[in-house]
Amino acid sequence: MRALIIHDSKREAGATHAIAECIANALREDGVEATLCRPKDPCPNPRNFDLIVVGTPIYYERPMRSVLEFIDRSDGLGGLKVAVFITCFAASKKIPAPIRNAVIGRYLNSVLKHVKGEVVASKAFKGWLRDPGPSVLKECAEWGKTLVKIAQKLSALTSRGSRDEELSYA
């Protein structure tokens, strides 16, 4: 199984990049070939991957334009399995849950409305400026493991569907 992780950040070593690497490592630990790419760099064709993970920070209540443009240039990742994550301070547990959930929902929707592929998962991570703290890194590693399970189930369903089609035409 292959996963492409598209992400960007204004800071080279920002929270979004650290979380993308954390997710990639979790995928690799479970045998998934994970490729990281920033939209400003030459990225492989998303159609050559089983899962696309899109990550963006939220700056001034907006996702990174470069990430949205990548999605749009890639036909909205139509026909692909897509997971989306955002990093933002609004994901802090210190913010009351009803407010936090409403804001996170709005931020995620600002990315999801560009995606034409099948969204299999979405997640908001708390951003940071200096130190992520162990809880955020643990959370992103766990989400990476969840993505592996989701991708495996989807792969099994797809291959079972293919076999059923082959049998019905035999």
C-alpha positions in Angstrom: 0.0 0.0 0.0 1.2 3.5 -0.8 0.3 6.8 0.8 1.1 10.4 -0.4 1.1 13.0 2.3 0.7 16.5 0.9 1.3 19.3 3.4 2.5 22.8 3.7 3.4 25.4 6.3 4.8 28.9 6.5 7.5 27.6 8.8 9.9 25.0 7.6 9.9 23.1 10.9 6.3 24.0 11.8 3.6 21.9 13.5 2.0 20.8 10.3 5.3 19.4 8.9 6.0 17.7 12.2 2.6 16.1 12.3 2.9 15.0 8.6 6.2 13.3 9.5 4.7 11.7 12.5 1.8 10.3 10.4 4.3 9.1 7.8 6.3 7.3 10.4 3.2 5.6 11.8 2.2 4.5 8.3 5.7 3.1 7.6 5.8 1.2 10.9 2.8 -0.7 9.6 4.3 -1.4 6.2 2.8 1.4 4.2 5.1 3.2 1.7 4.6 6.8 2.7 5.8 9.8 0.6 5.9 13.3 2.0 5.6 16.2 -0.4 5.0 20.0 -0.2 3.0 21.6 -3.0 5.9 23.9 -3.9 8.1 20.9 -4.7 7.7 18.5 -7.6 5.2 15.9 -6.2 4.4 12.5 -7.6 1.1 11.9 -9.3 -1.5 11.3 -6.6 -3.2 8.7 -8.9 -0.2 6.4 -8.2 -1.2 6.1 -4.5 -3.8 4.2 -2.5 -4.3 7.0 0.0 -3.8 10.7 -0.1 -3.3 12.6 3.2 -3.7 16.3 2.9 -2.4 18.5 5.8 -2.6 22.3 6.2 -2.2 24.8 9.0 -4.9 27.4 9.5 -3.6 30.9 9.3 -6.0 33.8 9.9 -8.9 31.4 9.7 -7.8 30.0 6.3 -6.0 26.9 5.1 -2.8 27.4 3.1 -3.5 28.5 -0.4 -0.8 26.2 -1.8 -2.5 23.1 -0.4 -5.9 24.1 -1.8 -4.3 24.9 -5.2 -2.7 21.4 -5.2 -6.0 19.8 -4.6 -7.6 21.9 -7.3 -4.8 21.2 -9.8 -5.2 17.5 -9.1 -8.9 17.5 -10.1 -10.0 17.7 -6.5 -8.3 14.3 -6.0 -11.5 12.8 -7.6 -11.7 9.0 -7.5 -9.1 8.8 -4.7 -9.3 7.9 -1.0 -8.4 11.1 0.9 -7.7 11.9 4.6 -7.5 15.5 5.7 -5.8 17.0 8.7 -5.5 20.6 9.9 -3.4 22.2 12.6 -4.8 25.1 14.5 -4.8 26.6 17.9 -8.6 26.2 18.0 -8.0 22.4 18.5 -6.8 23.2 22.1 -8.8 21.4 24.8 -8.8 24.7 26.7 -11.4 26.0 24.3 -15.0 25.0 25.3 -16.1 22.0 23.2 -19.1 23.6 21.5 -17.0 26.5 20.3 -14.0 24.3 19.5 -16.1 21.9 17.4 -17.9 24.6 15.5 -14.6 26.4 14.6 -12.8 23.1 13.7 -15.8 22.1 11.6 -15.6 25.4 9.7 -11.9 25.1 9.1 -12.1 21.4 8.0 -15.0 22.3 5.6 -12.9 25.0 4.0 -10.5 22.3 2.9 -13.1 19.5 2.3 -15.1 21.6 -0.1 -12.1 21.3 -2.6 -11.9 17.5 -2.3 -13.9 15.5 -4.9 -12.4 12.2 -3.8 -13.8 9.9 -1.0 -12.9 11.5 2.3 -12.2 8.5 4.6 -11.0 10.5 7.7 -10.4 14.0 8.9 -8.7 15.4 12.0 -7.7 18.6 13.7 -4.5 18.8 15.7 -3.5 21.5 18.1 -0.8 23.7 16.6 2.2 25.0 18.5 4.9 27.5 18.3 7.7 26.0 20.4 7.1 22.6 21.7 4.4 20.2 20.6 4.2 18.3 23.9 4.0 14.5 24.0 0.2 14.4 23.7 0.0 15.9 20.2 2.7 13.6 18.9 1.0 10.6 20.5 -2.3 11.7 18.9 -0.9 12.0 15.4 0.9 8.6 15.7 -2.5 7.0 16.7 -4.3 8.7 13.8 -1.6 7.3 11.5 -2.4 3.8 12.8 -6.1 4.5 12.3 -5.4 5.5 8.7 -3.6 2.2 8.1 -6.7 0.3 9.4 -9.0 2.3 7.2 -6.8 1.9 4.2 -6.5 -1.9 4.7 -10.3 -2.2 5.0 -10.8 -0.1 1.8 -8.2 -2.2 0.0 -9.9 -5.4 1.1 -13.3 -4.2 -0.1 -11.8 -3.0 -3.4 -10.0 -6.3 -4.1 -13.1 -8.3 -3.0 -15.2 -6.2 -5.4 -12.8 -6.9 -8.2 -12.9 -10.6 -7.5 -16.7 -10.6 -7.4 -16.7 -8.8 -10.8 -14.3 -11.3 -12.3 -16.4 -14.2 -11.0 -19.6 -12.8 -12.3 -18.2 -12.4 -15.8 -16.5 -15.8 -15.8 
